[in-house]
Each structure stands twice: as C-alpha cells, then as structure tokens.
Amino acid sequence: MKTSLTWLSGTIAAALVFVLLSPYPQMRAQFGGVAVPPGSTLTIPQAQLLMPEALRHSILTASTEKPLILQVGSHMMYAEGHIPGSEYVGQGSQPAGLQQLQDRVNSLPRKKPIVLYCGCCPWNRCPNLGPAFAKLHDMGFTNVKVLYLADNFGTDWANKGYPVEQGR
Amino acid sequence: MIMGLPRPSFRGSTTVKLLLFLWLGVSVPSASFGASSLLHKAAPEFVRTDLNQRRLDLRAYRGKIVLLNFWASWCAPCQLEMPRFVTWQNTYASRGLQIIGISMDDDSDSALSLFKKLKLNYPVAMGDERLGRLYGGVMGLPITFLIDSRGNVQAQYQGETDLNLIEEQFKPLLRP
C-alpha cells in the first residue's frame, strides 16, 4: 500500500513537472495557470495544432486530400520561401490582413480542411496566427489546423529539408 | 570537490531527472553558432538607401565590428532587443562597434514608425527577399549576424537570444 502511494505520488509529480516544463506552450497555459493574452497563439486549442512532419507527409502523399494552406504572416518572408501550394492571404495581426483572409475563404464550404501557418518568429510570440484562427472559427470553419513551428519557418521547416518554393 | 556541504537526497527522482533531461534537450534556447552556412565566410555585400535617405554600404564598415540585425515592426522579440542595441551603439561606437538594422517589414512606413519610436541611433534600411536569401534565408526573426573587422561572419543569433551572451562575444573583438 505504501509502495503504491509512493509510486502514485511520484507519477503525479512527474506528470506535473512534464506539463509545467513542456515545450508546448498550449499545455503550460492550460494547466499551468498562465494568463493567456487575447490574440496569442496560446488561444489556439492544442487539438488544432499540426506538427510539421505530419503536414509534410500530407503534401508529399498523392492519395490524401490536400488542405488549403494559408500563410498569414510576412509577405516578404513568404516570397523568400513558403510551403509549396500555399497562398499568402495577408498578415493576421492586421485588419486588412484579416479582411484578405475572409475574402479568400468566404465562398468555401465550412468543412474545408484548412491549415494556417506563419513562422515569423517564436511560436509564443507570433501576433498573426491567433487572430487568423479566431477569424476562421467565427466564420464557422470546423476543420482548421495550425502548423506548429516552435521557433520559425526556417528552423522548423526549411532547414529540415522539407519542401520549399519561392516567389510571391 | 566541495567539503562540508550535505549531499542532496531525492528519493524516487529518476523519473523527474529523465523528464528534465528530455525537456532541456527539446527546448534549449537557440543561440546557434554553427548552423549558418555563412559562418566564417564573407558577409554578403549590399548597398541600400537607409531610412534617413543616406547610402548604406556594408563594405564601408570594414575595420569595424558589425552587428547586422534583421527585424520587423510586428516582431515582439525584435522590439525587446533593439533598445539594448541602442545602448551598445552609444557605449561601444568609440571602440569600433557598428550596428546596422535591416527591416523585413512589407512597407517602410511601419519600419520608419518604429525607428522613430525606439530612437534607433544606427542606420536602418529596408530588406527584401533577395537580401534575405543572400544571408542564407531570413525565415524567422529576429536574426543577427556578428561580422568581424575583415567582413567575415563570426556568429549568428537566431530568435530570442541572451543579449548578455552576444555582448560577451563581440566585446573581445573591439578595440581596447
């Protein structure tokens, strides 16, 4: 009995340490009592995050339905390099950018698979993804994922040898 | 060996230590010094017009220690570090430090607005995708290159970096 309690308490402690020190800020915010600024990437539910390897696999696999991939960050950095087939739809932190996003998706069925990404700067500092995700949610889109780039597009996608194309 | 200090006792700590080890391995802050293909190579030259309408030629700064900082007005980590750059420019200019900023904003109005707000005391020019590619691909901000007096890249700092670390690295390169 004493051994079981010791094991149980150790496991709970380990789980708490893992969550509180987790590299995934969503997990820390949800369980660590961190105040979440409005528009922050921490407002995006963890279940909607898509890991880079999963998206890479999706776009390289011929048989899967391809999502609409939208970049909502810097147009200049999009021109430098972006995910093949993705579209630039304006900066998510700007009203004009959100309007551009709205105009692009307005005619689409609300179940359309959509992936948003940015990669401008470290994930928990990105000003663009939170507002863009919220806009699509408010418009009724139910199948939206957000590409989780922990540091930036270069480190977490391009420098890993994942496919990149250039141009505006 | 330190005498007299009690040895810490953590019963059942193996799991915690393993998890801490894994966490540190995954989320160590980035201050890369070997990842760039430009490391120890000549910094790509460029000529631009800065936000004060003056000619900005990187080659003109040979003989100085240059911190070439790519930023954007919407980049929060960039805004946090630029006041320190202003301090460094004031403190170390006489010893040969020169900070140069390259804004990766899509429009110059945003860059100029922040330039004035932060009272940047070093030249700033607008970047573009061509300059970004010259510097190995500026696909995330901030990114700063430490360029020595011969024009070679000695270090690259990607993302939020410990500014004390940067200062420790460039100070030995300055004139006494």
Interface residues (C-beta under 8 A of the other chain):
Chain A: T6 G10 T11 A13 A14 V17 F18 L21 S22 P23 S74 H75 M76 M77 A79 E80 G81 Q91 S93 G119 C120 C121 P122 R125 P127 N128 A150 D151 N152 F153 G154 T155 W157 A158 N159 Q166
Chain B: G12 T15 V16 L19 L20 W23 V26 S27 S30 A35 A72 W74 C75 A76 P77 C78 M104 D105 D106 G127 D128 E129 G132 R133 G137 V138 M139 G140 L141 P142 Q158 G159 E160
